[in-house]
Amino acid sequence: MMATADCTLGFHATGGGGNPASGDMMASYPSDSAGAAVAAGSTNPRYWTAKFSTGNMSNTAYAICVPN
């Protein structure tokens, strides 16, 4: 299970994380809108994805967003 946070147009993620409703957070990384990790060295990723050990609709991802 994963959740992806969107910084919205004109902003990019400089960091982020996740909050598991149950289980554990397994990974957290800058991504595209589908949750795929962006290539190393990519600039201005708009999304941040968190992966969790269990599927729960209450799992959340968050991003720290700044203007481009």
C-alpha positions, 0 to 999 in steps of 0.5 A, spaced: 500 500 500 502 506 498 500 514 498 502 520 494 502 527 496 501 532 491 505 539 492 500 542 486 502 546 480 508 551 481 511 547 487 516 542 489 517 537 494 523 538 498 522 532 503 516 528 506 514 522 509 508 518 511 503 516 517 501 509 517 494 508 520 497 500 522 503 497 520 509 500 518 512 505 513 517 501 509 519 507 504 518 514 503 521 518 497 520 523 491 516 520 486 511 522 480 503 522 480 503 514 480 508 513 486 514 511 482 520 514 484 524 519 480 531 518 478 536 520 482 538 528 481 531 530 478 529 537 480 523 539 482 519 533 484 512 535 485 510 529 489 512 525 495 510 517 496 510 513 502 509 505 502 506 501 508 507 494 510 499 494 510 493 496 506 489 501 510 485 507 507 487 511 513 495 511 511 497 518 509 503 521 505 505 528 506 510 533 503 514 539 504 513 543 499 516 550 496 515 554 490 519 552 484 
